[in-house]
Amino acid sequence: MNVFIPNKEELEEAIYEAVQQVLREEMPEIIRKATRRKWLTTEEVMEMLQCSRRHIQYLRDSNQLSYSQKGRTIRYNIDDIEAFLNEGKVE
């Protein structure tokens, strides 16, 4: 069994490269999630899903799209909208 014990410079380089990789791959998504609004209006969901107000109503009525309602105001959680979009994702 071979064991590699890096010196200080090699260890620092390995850590630096790992951090750079995380920054390149993960930071854009982290920033996007941190700066977005949590709740969307019907108009914003219509734009995001590229569909009509009636189709949004159908998705709500058929329990395909969750929402929150207070009085006449309806809001949609952005995480739920993204999950809905990802359900139909084809790899």
N, C-alpha and C positions, 0 to 999 in steps of 0.2 A: 504494500500500500504506500503510495507516494503522498506526501503532505507538502503543500506549498505554503510557506510563511512569507507574506509580502513584507518588504521594508516599508518605511514610513511614506516615501514618495509614491510607491506603487499602490499602497492603500489609499492615499489621498487622491490619486488619479482615478482609481476604481470608484470611489465615492463620488467624485466630481462627475464622472461619466454617467453614473446611475441617476444623480440628481438632474443633470441636463436632459436625460431621456424622459424622466418624469415630467419635467417642465415642458418639453416639446409635446408630449403625448397627452398629458392630463390637464395641464393648466387652462387651455382654451375652454374645455368643458366646465371646469370648476368656475372660471370667471363668468361664463355664460349663465350658469345656474345661480351664482351669487348676485348677479345684477338684474335678473329678470323679475317680473312681477309674479306673485304667487297666484293671484286670481284674475281671470280674464272675463271680459264681457262677451255677450253673444256675437257681437260684430267682430270681435277679435278672433273668436273661435271659427266663425264663418270664413274669415280670411285665411286662418291657419289650415283649415280642412278643405278650403276651396269648395264650399257648398252653400246652399241657400239656407235662409232662416227656417223654412219649413222642414228641411232635412235635419237641422239641429233639433227641432221640436220632435221629429220622428225618433231620433237617437235617444232623446231624453225619455220619451214615452215608452220606448222598447227596452229601457234600462241598459242601453249600450254605452251611455254617456252619463256619468254622475255629475251632479251640480248641487249648488247651495242656493236657497231662495229665502229672501226676507221681504215680505210684501210682494211687490211686483218686480223686484230686482233679482235677477238670476246671475250667478257667477259660476265659473268653471275653474277647477284647480288645474293649473298647467301640467302638473305631474300626471293627472288622470288623462288629460288630452294627449300627452306624449305616449302614455301607455296604450291608449286607444289606437294611435297611429302605428305603434310598434307591433300591435297584434296582427296586422295585415302585412307586415314586412316580409319580403321575399329575399332570401339570401342568394 
